[in-house]
Amino acid sequence: MPLTIRALPLRLAVTRLDPREAIPPKVTRSGFFSVTRTAEELSIVCEEVHTSAGARVEGGWRALALVGPFAFDQVGILASIARPLADAAVPIFAISTFDTDYVLVKEEHVSAAVAALRAVGHEVREDGDS
């Protein structure tokens, strides 16, 4: 099934902190952020300008937002994006929310990612396109 995907203009970073650390308040000022805490780590995705000094940071990510919402019983949504990106040798970092999924790709792979997704029939829009 062809999907509509929005390429967001934000430059994102994936940050790893110790699991016992508090969530840095400036993270919540980001226009996009996701926080996951496990026993092993505190992982934060946010705009690069809101990362914390001293944290392990992997910057240069862009988000491809799958236009949802998608029902929880829909099968293969993320796979329909991940498979063509893997075939195009584009590494991804995926984030899911209640309504949709976001696939992060490194900035240098955005053009290849967009081409691979369009080649399999997905519609990719720059944020702000109608």
All heavy atoms as an XYZ file, in Angstrom:
979
protein
N       0.846     -1.180      0.000
C       0.000      0.000      0.000
C       0.890      1.241      0.000
O       1.774      1.369      0.851
C      -0.920     -0.066      1.221
C      -1.022      1.210      2.016
S      -2.237      1.190      3.303
C      -1.269      0.635      4.668
N       0.677      2.134     -0.954
C       1.480      3.364     -0.984
C       1.158      4.257      0.222
O       0.011      4.400      0.603
C       1.064      4.048     -2.282
C       0.252      3.066     -3.038
C      -0.220      2.025     -2.075
N       2.189      4.830      0.791
C       2.045      5.718      1.938
C       2.433      7.131      1.544
O       3.185      7.339      0.587
C       2.948      5.262      3.081
C       2.687      3.874      3.647
C       3.765      3.523      4.660
C       1.311      3.804      4.286
N       1.948      8.096      2.320
C       2.403      9.475      2.189
C       3.383      9.741      3.324
O       3.118      9.401      4.482
C       1.215     10.454      2.261
O       0.306     10.147      1.193
C       1.689     11.888      2.127
N       4.508     10.326      2.967
C       5.588     10.578      3.923
C       5.976     12.044      3.831
O       6.101     12.585      2.726
C       6.806      9.684      3.585
C       6.376      8.217      3.636
C       7.970      9.968      4.516
C       7.290      7.300      2.859
N       6.143     12.679      4.978
C       6.607     14.075      5.018
C       8.057     14.101      5.476
O       8.390     13.536      6.523
C       5.773     14.913      5.994
C       4.366     15.178      5.545
C       3.600     16.097      6.499
N       3.645     15.633      7.873
C       4.128     16.346      8.899
N       4.608     17.545      8.738
N       4.108     15.847     10.116
N       8.905     14.760      4.699
C      10.305     14.954      5.091
C      10.358     16.228      5.928
O      10.143     17.325      5.420
C      11.194     15.072      3.858
N      10.612     16.082      7.216
C      10.635     17.240      8.120
C      11.961     17.993      7.976
O      13.010     17.371      7.778
C      10.433     16.787      9.565
C       9.165     15.973      9.840
C       9.078     15.611     11.321
C       7.925     16.720      9.404
N      11.957     19.310      8.111
C      13.175     20.097      7.914
C      14.118     20.129      9.127
O      15.220     20.643      9.030
C      12.633     21.499      7.628
C      11.346     21.554      8.390
C      10.777     20.161      8.312
N      13.705     19.574     10.240
C      14.495     19.664     11.471
C      15.769     18.825     11.400
O      15.771     17.734     10.846
C      13.665     19.167     12.656
C      12.316     19.830     12.879
C      11.530     19.079     13.938
C      12.507     21.273     13.259
N      16.850     19.342     11.998
C      18.080     18.556     12.184
C      18.003     17.968     13.584
O      17.959     18.699     14.571
C      19.316     19.432     12.035
C      19.634     19.771     10.588
C      20.935     20.549     10.471
N      22.043     19.884     11.161
C      22.867     18.996     10.594
N      22.703     18.647      9.349
N      23.859     18.466     11.287
N      17.981     16.639     13.639
C      17.795     15.942     14.898
C      19.072     15.252     15.358
O      19.967     14.991     14.559
C      16.679     14.908     14.765
C      15.312     15.457     14.356
C      14.343     14.325     14.066
C      14.760     16.383     15.426
N      19.106     14.961     16.647
C      20.208     14.213     17.240
C      19.621     13.106     18.111
O      18.556     13.268     18.704
C      21.089     15.122     18.083
N      20.340     12.003     18.171
C      20.005     10.910     19.078
C      21.028     10.966     20.200
O      22.232     10.949     19.950
C      20.050      9.537     18.366
C      19.694      8.421     19.339
C      19.128      9.532     17.152
N      20.549     11.066     21.424
C      21.416     11.258     22.582
C      21.252     10.093     23.550
O      20.138      9.642     23.797
C      21.035     12.569     23.303
O      21.114     13.651     22.377
C      21.943     12.840     24.475
N      22.379      9.641     24.093
C      22.350      8.580     25.094
C      22.889      9.134     26.405
O      23.970      9.694     26.467
C      23.209      7.398     24.670
C      23.109      6.236     25.644
C      24.218      5.214     25.412
N      24.021      4.001     26.170
C      24.189      3.880     27.473
N      24.544      4.918     28.205
N      24.004      2.727     28.075
N      22.098      8.961     27.453
C      22.491      9.364     28.802
C      22.413      8.155     29.720
O      21.796      7.135     29.386
C      21.558     10.467     29.320
C      21.572     11.778     28.534
C      20.367     12.628     28.902
C      22.850     12.525     28.791
N      22.998      8.290     30.890
C      22.900      7.255     31.906
C      21.431      7.114     32.308
O      20.722      8.123     32.423
C      23.754      7.658     33.120
C      23.781      6.573     34.169
O      22.843      6.531     34.992
O      24.729      5.768     34.155
N      20.958      5.901     32.546
C      19.533      5.721     32.865
C      19.089      6.391     34.161
O      17.905      6.627     34.358
C      19.367      4.200     32.950
C      20.724      3.676     33.235
C      21.676      4.627     32.557
N      20.029      6.725     35.030
C      19.668      7.367     36.307
C      19.562      8.888     36.185
O      19.110      9.550     37.110
C      20.698      7.004     37.371
C      20.742      5.500     37.672
C      21.926      5.181     38.531
N      23.135      5.622     37.842
C      24.195      4.864     37.587
N      24.222      3.632     37.992
N      25.244      5.336     36.952
N      20.002      9.443     35.053
C      19.973     10.901     34.891
C      18.551     11.402     34.688
O      17.685     10.688     34.172
C      20.849     11.318     33.705
C      22.326     11.152     33.983
C      23.178     11.780     32.907
O      22.932     12.964     32.568
O      24.083     11.091     32.416
N      18.346     12.655     35.063
C      17.061     13.307     34.820
C      16.979     13.705     33.350
O      17.996     13.925     32.692
C      16.938     14.554     35.698
N      15.766     13.806     32.850
C      15.570     14.286     31.483
C      15.886     15.776     31.476
O      15.274     16.546     32.230
C      14.125     14.020     31.023
C      13.857     12.519     31.003
C      13.873     14.651     29.655
C      12.404     12.149     30.871
N      16.851     16.203     30.661
C      17.203     17.626     30.635
C      15.998     18.476     30.217
O      15.366     18.200     29.193
C      18.319     17.700     29.585
C      18.867     16.307     29.502
C      17.694     15.414     29.772
N      15.638     19.488     30.984
C      14.456     20.301     30.681
C      14.469     20.936     29.296
O      13.414     21.080     28.677
C      14.469     21.375     31.778
C      15.267     20.788     32.882
C      16.278     19.898     32.239
N      15.655     21.286     28.787
C      15.682     21.957     27.482
C      15.222     21.052     26.353
O      14.816     21.536     25.302
C      17.066     22.539     27.194
C      18.159     21.543     26.975
C      19.457     22.295     26.710
C      20.625     21.358     26.510
N      21.812     22.124     26.151
N      15.227     19.742     26.565
C      14.749     18.805     25.552
C      13.295     19.110     25.197
O      12.900     19.058     24.037
C      14.892     17.350     26.051
C      14.098     16.384     25.196
C      16.356     16.946     26.105
N      12.497     19.471     26.191
C      11.070     19.706     25.952
C      10.803     20.986     25.161
O       9.680     21.217     24.731
C      10.288     19.734     27.278
O      10.754     20.815     28.080
C      10.441     18.418     28.024
N      11.827     21.796     24.946
C      11.672     22.994     24.103
C      11.845     22.666     22.628
O      11.607     23.508     21.767
C      12.658     24.071     24.534
C      12.340     24.634     25.912
C      13.105     25.898     26.227
N      14.551     25.719     26.310
C      15.224     25.403     27.414
N      14.575     25.218     28.548
N      16.534     25.293     27.399
N      12.272     21.455     22.318
C      12.462     21.027     20.944
C      11.118     20.874     20.250
O      10.142     20.432     20.873
C      13.224     19.695     20.930
O      13.456     19.259     19.614
N      11.050     21.219     18.977
C       9.822     21.040     18.205
C       9.496     19.579     17.960
O       8.379     19.238     17.571
N      10.461     18.711     18.173
C      10.291     17.265     18.027
C      11.179     16.626     19.071
O      12.370     16.917     19.138
C      10.746     16.825     16.628
C      10.613     15.344     16.367
C       9.611     14.870     15.554
C      11.511     14.428     16.906
C       9.490     13.510     15.290
C      11.401     13.074     16.659
C      10.391     12.613     15.845
N      10.611     15.798     19.926
C      11.453     15.038     20.844
C      10.763     13.742     21.234
O       9.540     13.624     21.211
C      11.859     15.846     22.084
C      10.767     16.138     23.069
C      10.532     15.299     24.143
C      10.004     17.284     22.935
C       9.533     15.589     25.066
C       8.999     17.584     23.849
C       8.764     16.735     24.920
N      11.582     12.758     21.536
C      11.118     11.460     21.983
C      12.068     10.997     23.066
O      13.287     11.126     22.931
C      11.121     10.469     20.819
O      10.716      9.191     21.246
N      11.521     10.462     24.146
C      12.324     10.035     25.282
C      11.989      8.584     25.610
O      10.815      8.234     25.747
C      12.053     10.920     26.523
C      12.843     10.430     27.721
C      12.349     12.381     26.220
N      13.029      7.757     25.743
C      12.851      6.367     26.155
C      13.859      6.053     27.238
O      15.055      6.273     27.070
C      13.065      5.399     24.968
O      12.173      5.745     23.912
C      12.823      3.963     25.394
N      13.341      5.559     28.354
C      14.226      5.151     29.451
C      14.080      3.648     29.640
O      12.969      3.123     29.696
C      13.864      5.865     30.750
C      14.837      5.538     31.895
C      14.374      6.101     33.233
N      14.077      7.508     33.222
C      14.964      8.491     33.454
N      16.222      8.203     33.682
N      14.589      9.749     33.452
N      15.228      2.967     29.723
C      15.254      1.544     30.059
C      16.219      1.382     31.233
O      16.831      2.360     31.682
C      15.751      0.687     28.880
O      17.136      0.975     28.640
C      14.933      0.947     27.623
N      16.396      0.175     31.686
C      17.361     -0.080     32.766
C      18.786      0.200     32.305
O      19.662      0.496     33.114
C      17.246     -1.525     33.245
N      19.026      0.153     31.001
C      20.377      0.325     30.458
C      20.705      1.745     29.991
O      21.879      2.103     29.905
C      20.591     -0.623     29.267
C      20.605     -2.090     29.627
C      19.195     -2.663     29.815
O      18.249     -2.167     29.167
O      19.049     -3.582     30.637
N      19.702      2.540     29.634
C      19.997      3.854     29.064
C      18.793      4.788     29.107
O      17.659      4.345     29.231
C      20.463      3.716     27.605
C      19.353      3.231     26.686
C      19.767      3.145     25.238
O      20.137      4.180     24.652
O      19.716      2.027     24.694
N      19.099      6.062     28.950
C      18.101      7.093     28.684
C      18.412      7.582     27.279
O      19.501      8.107     27.029
C      18.214      8.234     29.700
C      17.349      9.473     29.431
C      15.871      9.121     29.393
C      17.632     10.542     30.479
N      17.507      7.351     26.365
C      17.708      7.707     24.970
C      16.761      8.844     24.612
O      15.556      8.749     24.851
C      17.429      6.486     24.082
O      17.650      6.789     22.736
N      17.318      9.918     24.048
C      16.521     11.096     23.706
C      16.792     11.470     22.258
O      17.942     11.554     21.833
C      16.870     12.288     24.621
C      16.583     11.925     26.079
C      16.101     13.539     24.188
C      17.059     12.964     27.079
N      15.725     11.703     21.521
C      15.824     12.250     20.170
C      15.225     13.647     20.245
O      14.111     13.827     20.737
C      15.053     11.400     19.144
C      15.121     12.038     17.767
C      15.587      9.974     19.117
N      15.987     14.640     19.784
C      15.500     16.017     19.795
C      16.281     16.822     18.762
O      17.235     16.317     18.171
C      15.628     16.640     21.181
S      17.326     16.845     21.764
N      15.869     18.066     18.577
C      16.624     18.936     17.682
C      18.046     19.077     18.210
O      18.265     19.139     19.425
C      15.953     20.301     17.593
C      14.640     20.270     16.830
C      14.005     21.637     16.800
O      14.416     22.464     15.962
O      13.104     21.877     17.637
N      18.993     19.145     17.300
C      20.401     19.211     17.687
C      20.701     20.349     18.654
O      21.508     20.190     19.559
C      21.286     19.356     16.446
C      21.430     18.097     15.658
C      22.352     18.250     14.467
O      22.560     19.390     13.989
O      22.857     17.220     14.006
N      20.029     21.469     18.494
C      20.323     22.626     19.344
C      19.912     22.413     20.799
O      20.298     23.189     21.665
C      19.667     23.918     18.806
C      20.206     24.272     17.430
C      18.152     23.799     18.768
N      19.154     21.365     21.072
C      18.683     21.110     22.440
C      19.383     19.930     23.110
O      18.928     19.462     24.159
C      17.168     20.895     22.445
C      16.399     22.092     22.004
N      16.343     23.259     22.727
C      15.679     22.321     20.877
C      15.608     24.148     22.077
N      15.201     23.606     20.958
N      20.491     19.462     22.541
C      21.210     18.347     23.158
C      22.001     18.838     24.356
O      22.281     20.020     24.509
C      22.157     17.663     22.151
O      23.087     18.613     21.658
C      21.383     17.031     21.012
N      22.382     17.893     25.210
C      23.091     18.217     26.446
C      24.592     18.029     26.294
O      25.043     17.027     25.732
C      22.600     17.310     27.581
O      21.244     17.538     27.823
N      25.343     18.970     26.841
C      26.800     18.856     26.868
C      27.173     17.647     27.716
O      26.540     17.364     28.725
C      27.417     20.129     27.434
N      28.177     16.925     27.286
C      28.645     15.776     28.043
C      27.912     14.484     27.736
O      28.311     13.425     28.199
N      26.852     14.554     26.960
C      26.111     13.350     26.591
C      26.727     12.740     25.335
O      27.412     13.420     24.575
C      24.644     13.685     26.328
N      26.484     11.477     25.134
C      26.893     10.832     23.885
C      25.844     11.209     22.841
O      24.656     10.888     22.993
C      26.952      9.332     24.089
C      27.450      8.587     22.895
C      27.673      7.138     23.248
N      27.811      6.369     22.045
C      27.689      5.070     21.980
N      27.432      4.377     23.080
N      27.816      4.441     20.847
N      26.269     11.919     21.779
C      25.329     12.475     20.797
C      25.705     12.029     19.387
O      26.868     12.108     18.992
C      25.327     14.020     20.859
C      24.423     14.613     19.790
C      24.915     14.505     22.242
N      24.710     11.594     18.655
C      24.852     11.265     17.237
C      23.920     12.206     16.487
O      22.697     12.049     16.497
C      24.461      9.803     17.005
C      24.511      9.354     15.573
C      25.913      9.091     15.059
O      26.807      8.801     15.877
O      26.107      9.188     13.835
N      24.490     13.240     15.876
C      23.687     14.254     15.199
C      23.545     13.992     13.709
O      23.997     12.981     13.184
N      22.910     14.949     13.033
C      22.782     14.893     11.589
C      21.649     14.040     11.067
O      21.688     13.563      9.936
N      20.602     13.857     11.857
C      19.466     13.049     11.438
C      18.341     13.927     10.915
O      18.142     15.046     11.391
C      18.927     12.229     12.607
C      19.861     11.184     13.114
C      20.775     11.322     14.120
C      19.984      9.838     12.663
N      21.452     10.141     14.311
C      20.984      9.216     13.429
C      19.338      9.096     11.671
C      21.343      7.882     13.238
C      19.698      7.763     11.497
C      20.696      7.178     12.270
N      17.585     13.414      9.958
C      16.356     14.052      9.466
C      15.220     13.056      9.615
O      15.421     11.853      9.465
C      16.498     14.428      7.991
C      17.531     15.507      7.694
C      16.983     16.907      7.813
N      15.754     17.122      7.088
C      15.677     17.374      5.777
N      16.752     17.442      5.038
N      14.491     17.549      5.207
N      14.028     13.541      9.894
C      12.874     12.674     10.120
C      11.986     12.593      8.883
O      11.666     13.608      8.270
C      12.052     13.176     11.301
N      11.599     11.372      8.564
C      10.575     11.116      7.559
C       9.342     10.657      8.332
O       9.365      9.616      8.990
C      11.030     10.030      6.581
C      12.324     10.321      5.831
C      12.724      9.128      4.967
C      12.190     11.579      4.985
N       8.297     11.470      8.300
C       7.083     11.204      9.070
C       6.068     10.484      8.193
O       5.691     10.991      7.139
C       6.492     12.513      9.583
N       5.652      9.315      8.607
C       4.608      8.587      7.891
C       3.274      9.225      8.257
O       2.956      9.359      9.442
C       4.620      7.109      8.274
C       5.738      6.264      7.665
C       7.121      6.744      8.037
C       5.545      4.818      8.026
N       2.531      9.646      7.256
C       1.272     10.333      7.511
C       0.232      9.306      7.933
O      -0.135      8.424      7.154
C       0.814     11.149      6.282
C      -0.551     11.777      6.542
C       1.849     12.215      5.937
N      -0.195      9.376      9.173
C      -1.167      8.456      9.755
C      -2.465      9.187      9.994
O      -2.730     10.190      9.350
N      -3.232      8.714     10.942
C      -2.896      7.669     11.904
C      -3.056      6.270     11.310
O      -3.772      6.071     10.335
C      -3.884      7.887     13.040
C      -5.082      8.510     12.389
C      -4.541      9.323     11.239
N      -2.376      5.329     11.959
C      -2.455      3.924     11.588
C      -3.024      3.149     12.770
O      -2.649      3.401     13.913
C      -1.062      3.373     11.244
C      -0.414      4.103     10.101
C       0.641      4.980     10.321
C      -0.857      3.928      8.799
C       1.234      5.660      9.273
C      -0.277      4.608      7.742
C       0.772      5.478      7.980
N      -3.883      2.217     12.477
C      -4.449      1.369     13.529
C      -3.385      0.397     14.013
O      -2.495      0.001     13.258
C      -5.658      0.606     12.988
N      -3.463      0.008     15.263
C      -2.490     -0.909     15.841
C      -2.504     -2.284     15.166
O      -1.515     -2.997     15.208
C      -2.716     -1.069     17.349
C      -2.226      0.111     18.133
C      -3.125      0.998     18.700
C      -0.870      0.340     18.304
C      -2.673      2.092     19.431
C      -0.411      1.428     19.036
C      -1.319      2.308     19.595
N      -3.610     -2.650     14.538
C      -3.668     -3.962     13.896
C      -3.229     -3.945     12.432
O      -3.234     -4.980     11.769
C      -5.067     -4.568     14.033
C      -6.157     -3.745     13.373
O      -5.879     -2.640     12.863
O      -7.314     -4.211     13.376
N      -2.823     -2.782     11.918
C      -2.281     -2.730     10.562
C      -0.896     -3.347     10.567
O      -0.067     -3.037     11.432
C      -2.220     -1.297     10.039
C      -3.567     -0.782      9.589
C      -3.453      0.593      8.963
O      -3.527      1.584      9.669
N      -3.267      0.625      7.668
N      -0.649     -4.197      9.604
C       0.596     -4.945      9.539
C       1.468     -4.434      8.394
O       0.969     -4.151      7.305
C       0.292     -6.455      9.337
C       1.566     -7.249      9.182
C      -0.547     -6.982     10.492
N       2.769     -4.305      8.650
C       3.720     -4.020      7.584
C       3.964     -2.558      7.269
O       4.667     -2.259      6.303
N       3.413     -1.655      8.053
C       3.589     -0.226      7.779
C       5.076      0.141      7.812
O       5.626      0.654      6.840
C       2.801      0.646      8.785
C       1.301      0.363      8.695
C       3.101      2.126      8.572
C       0.659      0.747      7.393
N       5.720     -0.119      8.922
C       7.135      0.230      9.051
C       7.998     -0.588      8.092
O       8.948     -0.063      7.501
C       7.591      0.046     10.502
C       8.930      0.642     10.881
C       9.029      2.112     10.513
C       9.170      0.455     12.369
N       7.648     -1.843      7.886
C       8.411     -2.693      6.963
C       8.361     -2.152      5.537
O       9.346     -2.258      4.794
C       7.881     -4.121      6.998
N       7.245     -1.547      5.144
C       7.132     -1.025      3.780
C       8.058      0.167      3.537
O       8.329      0.528      2.396
C       5.680     -0.637      3.473
O       5.313      0.564      4.127
N       8.557      0.753      4.610
C       9.536      1.831      4.525
C      10.942      1.276      4.740
O      11.873      1.590      4.009
C       9.240      2.916      5.587
C       7.836      3.488      5.415
C      10.296      4.014      5.576
C       7.564      4.117      4.081
N      11.097      0.452      5.765
C      12.419     -0.074      6.125
C      13.013     -0.946      5.022
O      14.223     -0.878      4.760
C      12.330     -0.859      7.428
N      12.196     -1.763      4.382
C      12.707     -2.685      3.360
C      13.350     -1.945      2.179
O      14.493     -2.244      1.831
C      11.591     -3.615      2.903
C      12.077     -4.865      2.205
C      10.975     -5.898      2.017
N      10.488     -6.380      3.297
C       9.212     -6.336      3.691
N       8.282     -5.838      2.918
N       8.853     -6.787      4.870
N      12.657     -0.993      1.548
C      13.315     -0.305      0.424
C      14.522      0.532      0.859
O      15.482      0.682      0.092
C      12.218      0.567     -0.181
C      11.092      0.568      0.779
C      11.246     -0.614      1.674
N      14.502      1.052      2.080
C      15.660      1.809      2.551
C      16.844      0.869      2.791
O      17.982      1.207      2.466
C      15.307      2.611      3.800
C      14.288      3.739      3.568
C      14.002      4.473      4.865
C      14.753      4.705      2.494
N      16.596     -0.313      3.321
C      17.668     -1.296      3.495
C      18.232     -1.706      2.138
O      19.450     -1.811      1.959
C      17.154     -2.513      4.257
N      17.349     -1.923      1.168
C      17.795     -2.295     -0.177
C      18.655     -1.202     -0.809
O      19.534     -1.493     -1.628
C      16.603     -2.593     -1.086
C      15.861     -3.867     -0.689
O      16.424     -4.681      0.079
O      14.706     -4.034     -1.147
N      18.405      0.063     -0.417
C      19.182      1.200     -0.934
C      20.380      1.523     -0.039
O      21.041      2.541     -0.236
C      18.280      2.425     -1.070
N      20.652      0.665      0.937
C      21.775      0.838      1.873
C      21.673      2.132      2.681
O      22.669      2.786      2.967
C      23.112      0.757      1.141
N      20.438      2.485      3.065
C      20.193      3.671      3.885
C      19.921      3.215      5.320
O      18.895      2.583      5.582
C      19.002      4.496      3.355
C      18.672      5.652      4.294
C      19.277      5.005      1.947
N      20.821      3.539      6.271
C      20.572      3.180      7.675
C      19.421      4.017      8.244
O      19.234      5.169      7.856
C      21.879      3.541      8.382
C      22.872      3.847      7.310
C      22.107      4.187      6.078
N      18.675      3.421      9.161
C      17.537      4.134      9.758
C      17.547      4.015     11.271
O      18.186      3.140     11.844
C      16.183      3.624      9.220
C      15.920      2.178      9.668
C      16.095      3.769      7.712
C      14.492      1.705      9.415
N      16.812      4.921     11.894
C      16.498      4.882     13.320
C      14.998      5.146     13.376
O      14.545      6.201     12.940
C      17.289      5.971     14.054
C      17.119      5.968     15.545
C      18.003      5.281     16.350
C      16.083      6.670     16.142
C      17.864      5.282     17.738
C      15.936      6.681     17.520
C      16.824      5.985     18.316
N      14.213      4.212     13.880
C      12.755      4.334     13.852
C      12.191      4.705     15.218
O      12.690      4.255     16.251
C      12.135      3.029     13.381
N      11.152      5.528     15.191
C      10.423      5.928     16.393
C       8.937      5.767     16.087
O       8.465      6.219     15.037
C      10.693      7.405     16.766
C      12.163      7.632     17.043
C       9.836      7.825     17.950
C      12.514      9.101     17.223
N       8.215      5.160     16.990
C       6.772      5.022     16.816
C       6.044      5.812     17.891
O       6.501      5.897     19.025
C       6.361      3.547     16.902
O       6.908      2.826     15.829
N       4.913      6.366     17.502
C       4.027      7.050     18.438
C       2.672      6.354     18.394
O       2.492      5.377     17.670
C       3.856      8.541     18.084
O       3.161      8.647     16.832
C       5.198      9.252     17.995
N       1.715      6.860     19.117
C       0.383      6.261     19.133
C      -0.218      6.239     17.732
O      -0.845      5.258     17.331
C      -0.530      7.046     20.085
C      -1.827      6.344     20.385
C      -1.936      5.513     21.491
C      -2.930      6.499     19.559
C      -3.138      4.851     21.775
C      -4.120      5.855     19.839
C      -4.231      5.021     20.948
N      -0.069      7.324     16.973
C      -0.718      7.465     15.670
C       0.132      7.079     14.468
O      -0.413      6.775     13.412
C      -1.175      8.914     15.455
C      -2.401      9.273     16.290
O      -3.156      8.358     16.678
O      -2.597     10.473     16.540
N       1.457      7.144     14.587
C       2.263      7.005     13.376
C       3.680      6.538     13.683
O       4.013      6.184     14.809
C       2.274      8.332     12.584
O       2.769      8.076     11.276
C       3.087      9.405     13.263
N       4.512      6.564     12.664
C       5.922      6.197     12.780
C       6.765      7.296     12.151
O       6.324      7.984     11.229
C       6.215      4.877     12.046
C       5.425      3.719     12.605
O       5.672      3.352     13.763
O       4.561      3.191     11.885
N       7.971      7.422     12.672
C       8.968      8.338     12.120
C      10.209      7.514     11.828
O      10.645      6.728     12.661
C       9.321      9.442     13.127
C       8.159     10.352     13.428
C       7.225     10.010     14.397
C       7.995     11.540     12.735
C       6.139     10.829     14.670
C       6.916     12.370     13.007
C       5.992     12.008     13.970
O       4.929     12.821     14.235
N      10.753      7.701     10.647
C      11.986      7.026     10.282
C      13.045      8.110     10.132
O      12.899      9.021      9.315
C      11.823      6.220      8.980
C      13.148      5.617      8.549
C      10.775      5.134      9.171
N      14.079      8.022     10.946
C      15.166      8.979     10.872
C      16.255      8.429      9.967
O      16.588      7.239     10.042
C      15.750      9.252     12.260
C      15.002     10.264     13.142
C      13.560      9.890     13.353
C      15.714     10.430     14.461
N      16.763      9.299      9.090
C      17.880      8.949      8.229
C      18.924     10.047      8.355
O      18.594     11.211      8.609
C      17.457      8.767      6.751
C      16.458      7.632      6.610
C      16.900     10.037      6.161
N      20.167      9.676      8.195
C      21.234     10.678      8.245
C      21.048     11.649      7.081
O      20.605     11.272      5.992
C      22.610     10.014      8.158
C      23.000      9.295      9.421
C      23.209     10.289     10.545
C      24.358      9.861     11.417
N      24.925     10.940     12.163
N      21.396     12.891      7.325
C      21.188     13.942      6.340
C      21.804     13.602      4.981
O      21.208     13.862      3.941
C      21.742     15.266      6.869
C      21.251     16.453      6.100
C      21.206     17.695      6.953
O      22.113     17.905      7.759
O      20.233     18.447      6.806
N      22.970     12.968      4.995
C      23.629     12.651      3.718
C      22.916     11.539      2.940
O      23.204     11.312      1.770
C      25.106     12.285      3.932
C      25.332     11.038      4.767
C      25.551     11.322      6.246
O      25.155     12.404      6.749
O      26.131     10.442      6.922
N      21.948     10.868      3.575
C      21.204      9.802      2.908
C      19.779     10.210      2.532
O      19.033      9.389      1.997
C      21.123      8.564      3.806
C      22.439      7.928      4.090
N      23.193      7.297      3.135
C      23.150      7.837      5.236
C      24.301      6.830      3.679
N      24.301      7.159      4.959
N      19.396     11.454      2.791
C      18.009     11.865      2.549
C      17.627     11.716      1.084
O      16.581     11.153      0.755
C      17.746     13.305      3.052
C      16.381     13.807      2.582
C      17.827     13.361      4.568
N      18.465     12.176      0.171
C      18.129     12.085     -1.264
C      17.959     10.644     -1.704
O      17.011     10.308     -2.422
C      19.203     12.770     -2.113
O      19.208     14.147     -1.867
N      18.868      9.769     -1.279
C      18.766      8.346     -1.621
C      17.521      7.729     -1.009
O      16.848      6.901     -1.641
C      20.020      7.601     -1.162
N      17.188      8.130      0.225
C      15.999      7.605      0.891
C      14.733      8.017      0.145
O      13.855      7.183     -0.105
C      15.945      8.087      2.341
N      14.648      9.278     -0.201
C      13.469      9.779     -0.925
C      13.336      9.061     -2.264
O      12.242      8.613     -2.637
C      13.550     11.310     -1.105
C      12.500     11.809     -2.077
C      13.398     12.007      0.248
N      14.439      8.909     -2.984
C      14.393      8.216     -4.277
C      13.947      6.766     -4.113
O      13.120      6.266     -4.894
C      15.770      8.285     -4.950
N      14.463      6.073     -3.100
C      14.106      4.668     -2.873
C      12.626      4.526     -2.517
O      11.949      3.609     -2.993
C      14.976      4.073     -1.767
N      12.115      5.434     -1.703
C      10.713      5.370     -1.299
C       9.782      5.695     -2.459
O       8.752      5.043     -2.643
C      10.466      6.290     -0.108
C      11.193      5.870      1.174
C      11.087      6.956      2.231
C      10.661      4.537      1.688
N      10.147      6.680     -3.254
C       9.332      7.009     -4.434
C       9.357      5.873     -5.447
O       8.360      5.601     -6.112
C       9.823      8.310     -5.053
C       9.427      9.529     -4.238
C       9.901     10.819     -4.849
N       9.367     11.960     -4.107
C       9.931     13.152     -4.066
N      11.065     13.393     -4.728
N       9.382     14.128     -3.367
N      10.487      5.193     -5.569
C      10.619      4.094     -6.530
C       9.672      2.937     -6.240
O       9.282      2.203     -7.155
C      12.064      3.591     -6.564
N       9.291      2.764     -4.971
C       8.351      1.690     -4.623
C       6.907      2.197     -4.494
O       6.030      1.468     -4.037
C       8.783      0.932     -3.342
C      10.110      0.231     -3.559
C       8.811      1.840     -2.126
N       6.672      3.451     -4.883
C       5.308      3.970     -4.941
C       4.853      4.856     -3.812
O       3.710      5.317     -3.807
N       5.721      5.123     -2.839
C       5.334      6.021     -1.757
C       5.428      7.478     -2.236
O       6.270      7.809     -3.073
C       6.241      5.839     -0.539
C       6.144      4.479      0.078
N       4.952      3.907      0.471
C       7.107      3.565      0.374
C       5.175      2.710      0.976
N       6.477      2.475      0.929
N       4.577      8.317     -1.694
C       4.624      9.746     -1.990
C       5.423     10.424     -0.881
O       5.106     10.279      0.296
C       3.211     10.328     -2.027
C       3.186     11.819     -2.276
C       1.780     12.400     -2.223
O       0.804     11.646     -2.030
O       1.680     13.633     -2.348
N       6.467     11.160     -1.258
C       7.288     11.858     -0.275
C       7.159     13.344     -0.527
O       7.411     13.826     -1.631
C       8.769     11.428     -0.353
C       9.573     12.132      0.732
C       8.905      9.921     -0.239
N       6.756     14.068      0.515
C       6.577     15.532      0.427
C       7.567     16.209      1.354
O       7.836     15.723      2.448
C       5.170     15.923      0.886
C       4.065     15.336      0.112
C       2.742     15.769      0.712
N       1.631     15.181     -0.009
C       0.393     15.181      0.425
N       0.113     15.742      1.599
N      -0.565     14.642     -0.273
N       8.064     17.343      0.913
C       8.825     18.198      1.826
C       7.820     18.826      2.768
O       6.700     19.135      2.366
C       9.588     19.275      1.057
C      10.691     18.737      0.176
C      11.796     18.048      0.971
O      12.189     18.572      2.036
O      12.258     16.995      0.509
N       8.186     19.006      4.047
C       7.265     19.596      5.006
C       6.771     20.936      4.470
O       7.557     21.765      4.018
C       7.942     19.778      6.364
C       6.928     19.981      7.466
O       5.913     19.277      7.475
O       7.162     20.839      8.320
N       5.474     21.124      4.473
C       4.872     22.351      3.967
C       4.238     22.154      2.610
O       3.426     22.957      2.183
N       4.605     21.075      1.867
C       3.943     20.788      0.596
C       2.502     20.396      0.867
O       2.182     19.815      1.885
C       4.624     19.637     -0.150
C       6.001     20.004     -0.685
O       6.365     21.184     -0.617
O       6.705     19.086     -1.170
N       1.627     20.697     -0.065
C       0.228     20.274      0.121
C      -0.079     19.038     -0.675
O       0.686     18.516     -1.390
C      -0.710     21.404     -0.281
O      -0.384     21.909     -1.548
